[in-house]
């Protein structure tokens, strides 16, 4: 195995990591915006209806109270949503809980490498370089322009421990109105 091959491998791997990091930074900013937007809509709606609203970031919870009415929204950490661009909020009132899924609207942002079969160490490195170059080309072609903080919301339900989308909603206000009925 040559030093040139080892250098090429290191260079390609570094470029892939740099492009992935740039994309992840853009995704993280969009996810933070999405979570803040949902919280802001819920908070504004409750305050417009004379609820006192407290955001407890340490507990990832937004809590609204008006006399005997209590609405709590548990929101996720942005880091937990980075892999998929999908977050789940829990909206609670009395003994009722509704799950709300928020999903970033992006292009296909999955950039997988796949299994690499090899017989020798040099063969493994060559195949990994090939795979990384393909993934780099895909990242460059995709860019980050489709990551623009737009998202969709949907009511979720748990079946056998898995959260499945039940139906779409326009905003968190619809969920709050539905849960208090």
C-alpha positions in Angstrom: 0.0 0.0 0.0 1.4 3.4 -1.0 1.5 6.6 1.0 -0.2 8.4 -1.9 -3.2 6.1 -1.4 -3.3 6.7 2.4 -3.0 10.5 1.8 -5.8 10.4 -0.8 -8.0 8.5 1.7 -7.4 11.0 4.4 -8.1 14.0 2.1 -11.3 12.5 0.8 -12.5 11.6 4.3 -11.7 15.1 5.5 -13.7 16.7 2.6 -16.7 14.5 3.3 -16.6 15.3 7.0 -16.4 19.1 6.2 -19.3 18.9 3.8 -21.4 16.8 6.2 -20.6 19.2 9.1 -21.8 22.2 7.0 -25.0 20.4 6.1 -25.6 19.4 9.7 -25.1 23.0 10.9 -27.7 24.1 8.4 -30.1 21.3 9.6 -29.5 22.2 13.2 -30.3 25.8 12.6 -33.6 24.8 10.8 -34.5 22.3 13.6 -34.0 25.0 16.3 -36.1 27.4 14.2 -38.9 24.8 13.9 -39.0 24.0 17.6 -38.9 27.7 18.5 -41.7 28.5 16.0 -44.0 25.7 17.3 -43.3 26.9 20.9 -43.9 30.6 19.9 -47.2 29.8 18.2 -48.4 27.9 21.2 -47.2 30.5 23.7 -48.8 33.4 21.7 -52.1 31.6 21.3 -52.3 30.8 25.0 -51.3 34.3 26.1 -53.8 35.8 23.6 -56.4 33.8 25.6 -55.2 35.1 29.0 -53.1 32.1 30.0 -50.0 32.7 32.0 -47.2 30.9 30.1 -43.9 29.7 31.4 -41.2 28.1 29.3 -39.0 25.8 31.3 -36.0 25.0 28.9 -34.3 22.9 31.5 -37.3 20.6 31.5 -38.1 21.1 27.7 -41.6 22.1 28.7 -43.9 25.0 27.9 -46.6 25.3 30.6 -49.8 27.4 30.2 -52.3 28.0 33.0 -55.7 29.8 33.1 -57.7 29.3 36.3 -58.3 25.5 36.4 -57.1 24.9 32.8 -53.5 23.6 32.3 -51.8 22.9 29.0 -48.3 21.5 28.9 -46.2 21.1 25.8 -43.1 18.9 26.1 -40.7 19.7 23.3 -37.6 17.8 22.2 -33.9 18.8 22.3 -32.8 19.9 18.8 -29.9 17.5 18.9 -32.3 14.5 19.2 -33.9 15.6 15.9 -30.7 16.1 13.9 -30.5 12.6 12.4 -34.0 12.6 10.9 -35.2 16.2 10.9 -38.3 14.9 12.7 -39.3 16.0 16.2 -42.2 14.9 18.5 -44.0 17.2 20.8 -46.4 16.1 23.5 -49.4 18.3 24.2 -51.0 17.5 27.5 -54.3 18.6 29.1 -55.8 16.9 32.2 -55.2 13.2 31.5 -55.1 13.5 27.7 -51.9 13.6 25.7 -51.6 14.1 22.0 -48.4 13.5 20.1 -47.5 16.0 17.4 -44.8 15.2 14.8 -42.9 18.1 13.2 -40.9 17.3 10.1 -38.6 19.6 8.2 -39.4 19.8 4.5 -36.1 19.1 2.8 -35.0 17.2 -0.2 -33.5 13.8 0.2 -30.9 14.4 2.8 -29.8 10.9 3.3 -26.2 10.3 2.2 -25.4 6.7 2.9 -22.2 4.8 2.2 -23.3 1.2 2.3 -21.4 -1.9 3.1 -17.9 -2.1 1.7 -16.6 -5.6 0.9 -12.9 -6.1 0.5 -10.1 -8.8 0.5 -7.1 -6.7 1.4 -6.5 -3.5 3.4 -5.6 -1.7 0.2 -8.8 -2.9 -1.5 -10.8 -1.6 1.5 -9.2 1.8 1.3 -9.8 2.0 -2.5 -13.4 1.1 -2.1 -13.9 3.5 0.8 -12.3 6.3 -1.3 -14.7 5.4 -4.1 -17.7 5.5 -1.8 -16.7 8.8 -0.2 -16.2 10.4 -3.6 -19.7 9.4 -4.6 -21.1 10.7 -1.4 -19.1 14.0 -1.8 -20.5 14.4 -5.3 -24.0 13.9 -4.0 -23.5 16.4 -1.1 -22.1 19.0 -3.5 -24.9 18.5 -5.9 -27.5 18.7 -3.1 -26.0 21.7 -1.3 -28.0 23.1 1.5 -30.5 25.3 -0.4 -33.4 22.9 0.3 -32.9 23.3 4.1 -35.0 26.4 4.6 -36.8 25.9 8.0 -40.2 25.0 6.5 -41.9 22.1 8.2 -45.2 20.2 8.5 -47.1 19.1 11.5 -49.1 15.9 12.1 -51.0 14.3 14.9 -49.3 11.0 15.8 -50.6 8.0 17.6 -48.6 5.2 19.3 -49.2 1.6 18.1 -47.1 -1.2 19.6 -44.6 1.4 20.8 -44.2 3.1 17.4 -45.4 6.6 16.7 -47.3 6.7 13.4 -48.8 9.8 11.7 -52.5 9.9 12.0 -53.3 13.1 10.1 -51.8 16.5 9.2 -52.6 19.8 11.0 -51.9 23.4 9.9 -50.4 24.5 13.2 -50.1 23.8 16.9 -53.1 26.0 17.6 -55.4 23.3 16.1 -53.9 20.7 18.4 -54.4 22.9 21.5 -58.0 23.6 20.5 -58.6 19.9 19.9 -57.1 18.7 23.2 -59.2 21.0 25.4 -62.5 19.8 23.9 
